[in-house]
């Protein structure tokens, strides 16, 4: 049985590491990730020692095992601090890493110096090789260092339990259990099983616990994406709850509106607070019964708040409920005054509407700019292509060949900045590459068109302007389609490509040609014109050629003004 123990512990560690890889998110703490890397290596070392036939092989396996022994407890300690929202300074981390590295260098002297093991021989126990060791002074120092890591980790868990009610209690219980098991295996293993190393069990147990915690972290990560960052402003508050109406977390704006949230411990029922039980809990229950009932008005301290309930998602999975809270005081005052003084307030209503439209347009432009800021090769692209679309539309209307409504013209110009929103889903390694893409990288980049349509659809899901929603989705989805059907993502051809996407394609390519990129200089207007003209009927709609030719002088004047 002992001969199977070490290989089984190694295989279990590999399986747990693969499980973590399957759920890992780029925002997971790096120390947790490193733990999942080092435990299989450490357990492999123990397996190598057990199966070794010579002293030299056993010593090599021991050194492999100590890769984990010297660094794992440090990484586990740092992971505990991160999960407890306790910051460890960079200098402190560096010093601790140096101490662990010094310990590992001492380990490397095993077999050649009495510094770590004063004497070591091999023996057999139930079909496995074990080392009989006499410890040196460096080993004593190593034990002191490991004890310090244990105590510090345990102290962080206990401190967070007593003083940090915004840290999940379930996670704290799991962390505390991990520390207890690790201490028993590390310090008690030699007494409980002197010929069998229990640390592989402790390591695998730690991986299992951290796998559970990592899975649960997706519930508590309220600033996971750039979209969440927008919600962290003072304008919007949000609070999250699971399907059992347990409190998961909230931002500061929500806590300012509902100070009672500060009194609720994470993972505890919302009903544990009397005030929240009679205010927020009924909203959640009403939404749970009928998802169309998701908007409520809440008044407090002479202010009115609009409460919108949505489903809480983790990726594509539904995990609970989320309250979105916005200050609606001014709107509500307008409504009350409008009921009594409708005629006198008409101008104010129009100003308010214009302000909302302006905010909506600014939000769209801000989101597009946020996405563009990730791409180090397209600075100013969205503003230039929007102007290019406007100039083309003007010439199309002037020609009289197209029956374009004023609403269509406004919508496509307003939608143009959203055409590359899908790039937010493209990995930085591809998006920010300072050069041309490999075929594999280009395939990843091509996904931005369909992803952009999905994002635009989600952003505009609640808008009442169905025409604008349709045009914005088409611009994002199909602006890389080609007239001859060789484009992407759908391979549409001819007039099956929406007109708004055909217009966007010309403005997009023209800007790419005449603008400087990290991998090329700006092309001359004459050469760019030759490429665009040559592409009419293959890449671009031949019917738009006249409008492009008429718009060309205005395009050149515009781009000269940017120089």
Order of alpha helices (4+ residues) and beta strands (2+ residues): alpha-alpha-alpha-alpha-beta-beta-alpha-alpha-alpha-alpha-beta-beta-alpha-alpha-alpha-beta-beta-beta-alpha-alpha-alpha-alpha-alpha-alpha-alpha-alpha-alpha-alpha
